[in-house]
Amino acid sequence: MEYSEIQQELWTWIAPLLVPNFSLMLSVSASEALVNNNNGNSSKVRRKYYQLSYRLSTAYLILILLSMFLEMFFSADYNPLGVLKVSGLWIAIFQGFVTSAIGVLFFTKKEGNN
């Protein structure tokens, strides 16, 4: 089975795994850009939340790539979409932790001077 035959199903699998986190980051960044900051201060995030968010996001993307990579080995024996759908179940759980960490990162800021 070629991927061109199952393109819609592949997008159905990957979109819910990526869009929520990107939407969160984009909306928070856009809201920050619209805030009038005339006093010359910039916002800073706490280092531990940044490191936690960075590590969880990296692990999350590795899990998605690993699922796609492992699918190549199991697709001969199983339905390729079946493998991806099963991996999507446990990746979705991990996504909740990643989204929470990113949310905490963006909403626990402190004001700092330039």
MOVENUR-V862268 format. One record per backbone hydrogen bond with DSSP energy under -1.0 kcal/mol. CO is the residue of the C=O (numbers start at 1). NH is the residue of the N-H. If there is no record, write none. Layout:
co:CO nh:NH
co:CO nh:NH
//
This chain:
co:2 nh:5
co:6 nh:10
co:7 nh:11
co:8 nh:12
co:9 nh:13
co:10 nh:14
co:11 nh:15
co:14 nh:18
co:15 nh:19
co:18 nh:22
co:19 nh:23
co:20 nh:24
co:21 nh:25
co:22 nh:26
co:23 nh:27
co:24 nh:28
co:25 nh:29
co:26 nh:30
co:27 nh:31
co:28 nh:32
co:29 nh:33
co:30 nh:34
co:42 nh:112
co:44 nh:110
co:46 nh:50
co:47 nh:51
co:48 nh:52
co:49 nh:53
co:50 nh:54
co:51 nh:55
co:52 nh:56
co:53 nh:57
co:54 nh:58
co:55 nh:59
co:56 nh:60
co:57 nh:61
co:58 nh:62
co:59 nh:63
co:60 nh:64
co:61 nh:65
co:62 nh:66
co:63 nh:67
co:64 nh:68
co:65 nh:69
co:66 nh:70
co:67 nh:71
co:70 nh:74
co:71 nh:75
co:74 nh:78
co:79 nh:83
co:80 nh:84
co:81 nh:85
co:82 nh:86
co:83 nh:87
co:84 nh:88
co:87 nh:91
co:88 nh:92
co:89 nh:93
co:90 nh:94
co:91 nh:95
co:92 nh:96
co:94 nh:98
co:95 nh:99
co:96 nh:100
co:97 nh:101
co:98 nh:102
co:99 nh:103
co:100 nh:104
co:101 nh:105
co:102 nh:106
co:103 nh:107
co:104 nh:108
co:110 nh:44
co:112 nh:42
//
